[in-house]
Amino acid sequence: MKRIVHLVPEWPTNYQTFVQDDIEISRTIGDIVSVFGFSASESGIKCILFWIRRTPSMMLGYTRLCKFRLYRKGIFQWKLSIKQRLRLYILIGKIPWLLTEQSVVHAHFLAHTAELGAYLGMLNSRIVTVVTAHGSEVLMNATPTLLQIAKKYDFIVCASRAVLADLNRKAVLLNSKITSSQYVRYCRTHEMTSPSDEIPAVPSIQNKTWRFLSVGRLHPQKGWDICIKLALEFKSKSIKFKWTFIGDGYEFQRIEKLVYDQGLQNEVSLLGRKPRNFCLELMRKSDFLVLPSVITDKDCDGLPLVILEAMRAGSIVISTKAAGIPEAIGEGRGFFLNESVEKSAQQIVSLMGDSHGMKSISRSAKLWVAQNTSIDNSDPLLEVYGYAFRKLADAN
């Protein structure tokens, strides 16, 4: 019986499509797949309801732990915070075989979910642990505690080479060698067009209405203000364009007001959150996908899935040299923004007039994505699960 347990920061993680993809992938190999979400910081009435709903599971989990003196002793030796201890009781109460039977536990993000997975692995030697390091938690928030957690995992899957390199570099600096089996896994993508599809001839700049698309959370990390500045530059150069923003977040109203204040309401549309298939279809119809990811105080992208999707769909990606993004759109597969918005806009306008250059970028991008991501059961995550279940079999 192949059991896989996913630990996620929240469920459903509406903006974390790749987490949902990982769960779907696990269902192709696991006989039993369980998903447990734990918010990093429950608050107010939501917090009270969260714990009330899970009180029976907590009591049952604590009762089961009390039957195993060794386990109970270990819990107290680890000096877990009250919240972490209660979360552990909930898991054990809902899935009691975590104490005694074989399973693969996959934690997402090196965060509180990874701590839970590590503790489960310490409680039961028949559990194989897998963690996915997505980006910010390594590139921006790596701490000695986080690195100690990473050391306890059997397999570490990183969203980009930049994340893997930074994890190991920080481990060396803190004398905390990570010996887990480490993988780089680019997100699974959905093919919209054949890599051999021809891109239509590009008409003159003045006669074409260029279609721009930006997809992501309305969060400072995604650089929405840069998109507005670029739009203003294009308008000042009399470039005809339509720019669609897709996404939701606490900055929605501010961005919407900024669009109207700058007189861009005829060129820029904010659609809010839309289904994935809707976004994929719009990518196929767009000339450019713009995602100027920026590094904020405690947040940055590891490698946004939307970039990979747009590359496969044939849209030319315009982004920044942050984290793992250069791995995807470097070497003529996309366009990097200049520090000066004015210079960036001028370079994009020049590209608009280069039909051959646009075709070359699109073809190179499609080829790279086809070679480095999967749309079927060749996904590298299945390879990791395969190793994990073989490790369990060898332990018998």
Order of alpha helices (4+ residues) and beta strands (2+ residues): beta-alpha-beta-alpha-alpha-alpha-alpha-beta-alpha-beta-alpha-alpha-beta-alpha-beta-beta-alpha-beta-alpha-beta-alpha-beta-alpha-beta-alpha-beta-alpha-alpha-alpha
